[in-house]
Amino acid sequence: MSIQRILVTGFEPFGGETINPSWDVAQALHGQQRGGAQITAVQLPCVFAESLPVLRAAIRRHQPQVVLSLGLAGSRSAISLERVAVNLCDARIPDNAGAQPPGTPVVAGGPAAYFTRLPVKALVQRLQAAGLPAELSLSAGSFVCNQVMYGLLHALRRQPGVLAGFIHLPPLPEQAAAHPGSRPLALAAQVQGLALVVDALVMGVEELQVAGGQID
């Protein structure tokens, strides 16, 4: 598969914060060409009712061969590649519009879960080999991040050739006070990590390519 267009999404700040590394990283990659692939960044609202319509509109507009959705996980200390999204919105805190779903499906009648289409094991190994903190994650939570991962994979269910998945990022150093217990990661290192992910996917290295179905 020849990759020409990559869509990277990040979120606006939420939870009373003024920055969100997912959008900062996406912005840093916006407009870059890596291995012949053009990267476009789109910001998603941290609002249950709005995130998926914005995401679907971006997919229709840009027709990407790769979609990488990014989000902040304030309690984490590594770049976390998510393996699965569940059909559940169960918010611990309100979203930016004040909504706090108590346990509703992302898609009524949809599958219980979707697995990532990214070769996450190989990508984690590449990040770790570059000296970056990286890990596999089995839970994208039940906030808007999980909703976006599930909604992304549901939207692409009839386009099996599109690589897509979700990556959680740790806080930035300037967010350390708001996230005690985590180990913040500088923006430059986070951008480096996502650039490595993009490069690996664009290169089409044989061990990173799995045709259809679950890629792990």
N, C-alpha and C positions, 0 to 999 in steps of 0.2 A: 504494500500500500504506500503510495506517495503522499506524504503529508505536506500540504501547502498552507493550510489555515488552522491556527490554534486559538481557541477561546479560553481565556483565563478570567475567572470571576473572583471577586473579593467582596467583603461586606463593609458597609458603613460602620462607624463606631456604634457600640451599644452598651447597655448597662451603666450609663453615666460616664463612660470614658470618652475621650476626645480623639483617640487614634485607634486604628485597627490594623495590625500588621498584614492581614490578608489583603487589604486594599493597597497598602503601601507597596507590597511585593508585586501585586498585579500591575500597579501603575509603573513600577520600575521596568517591567518586562514589556509594557505596551509599546507597540510600534517597532519592536526589534524583529529582525529577520535572523533566524538561526537555522542553518542548514537548508536554506531555501524556503523555510516555513515562516509565514507572517503571523505575529502574535497580536491579538486584540484583547484589551482588558475591558471588562464591564463591571460596574459596581452594582451589587444587589442590595436592596433595602433589607434591614434586619426586622422584617415584618412578615408574619406568617401569610397574611392575605395578599402580599405583593411580591414576594421573592420569586415564586415560580412563574407568574406571568412575565416578569422582566427577563428571567432566564430563558423561557421558551421563545420570547421575541428575539433575543440575541442569537439563539441558535438558528432561527429562521432567517435572520438577516445575514449572518456571517457564514452559514453552512460549513462549520468546522469539521475537520477530520479528527481533532482531539479537543476535548473539553476538560479543563482542570479547574475544579472549584476549590477555593481556599477559604478557610475560616480560622478564627482564633479559638484556641483551647487554653484558657488562662491557667489551668492547673498543671499543664504539661511542660516538659523540659526538653522536648525533642520534636523534630519534624515528624508528624504522625501520618502515615499513609493508611487510610481507612479501608477495611476489607468489606464491610457490609453496612447497609442502611436498612432500617426497619420502618414499617408502615405505621408510624406512631408519632404524634405531636403531643408531648407532655412536658409543658414548660415549667421550669423551676422559678424563673423570673419572667416578668412581662416583656414582650417584644417592644420595639420602639413606638408602636402605636397603642401600647397598653394591653394588648391581647395576651392571654395566658391560658392556652388550651389545656384542659385537664386530662387528656388521654383520647384524642380523636385521631382517626386515620389521616395520613397524608393524602391517599387516594382511596375513596370509598370503594370497597370490593377489589382493591388491588392485591397483588401478592404480599405475603407477610414480610418479605425482604428481597432486596436485590444485592448481588455481589458486584464489586468493582470490576471494571474492564481493564484496569491498569495492571501491569506486571509488578505488583507491589513488592514481592520478595526481592526480585532483582534490583529494583529501584532503591530499596533500603540498603542493600549491599553496596551499591554505587555511592550513595550518600555517605555511608560509614567509611568507605575506602577513601573518601575525600576529607575525612576528619570531621565530618558534621554529625551532630547527634540526630539519629533517625531511628524510627521504630515502626513496627506494624501495630495496628490498633483494631480491635474487634468490636468497638462501639463508637459510633459517631454521635452518641447521645440521643436526646429526644427534643432538642431545641431547633432553631431554624437551620442550623448546619445539616443536621440529619434530614430535615425536610427537603433541603436543596439537593442533597446527594440522592435521596430516594426519587424525588421528582425529576432530576436529571436523567437517571437511568430508566425511569418509566417513560419519559418523553422520547428516549432513544430506543425503546424496546423493538421497534421495527427497522432500526438502522444498526444491525449488529457489527458493521465495519467501523463504527466510530468508537475510538478509545475515549473512555470517560471515567472519572472518579473524583474523589474528594481527599484533600490533604489538610489536616489541622496543623496550625503553626503555634509555637509557644509565644508568650508575651515578649515584647521588646524591653530593653533595659529600663526605659523611662516608665514602663508600666509595673516595675517590680514591686513597688509599695502596695499596689492594688491586688497583687497575686502572690502573697507569701507562700513559700514552700516550693514554688516553681524555680527553674533556672532560666532566666531570660536569655534570648539569643539575639545578637545584633542584627539590624536590618540587612547589612551587607552579607552576612552569613546566610540569612534566609533567602535573599535574592539569589545568591550563589547556588543554594540547594535547589531552588525551583528551576534555575537555568540548567542545572545538571539533569533534572528530570526531563525537561523539554528536549535537551540534546540527545538523551538516550532514546526517547521515543522517536525523534526525527531520524536518527541514524538507522533505525530499523534493524538493530542488531538481532541476529537470528534468535538468540535465547530470550529476547524480550518480546518476541512475536508469537502470539497464540491466536489462532483463527477462531473467533466466536466463543461464546460461552464464558465461563468463569476463568479469569486470568489471575493466578496468584504466584 
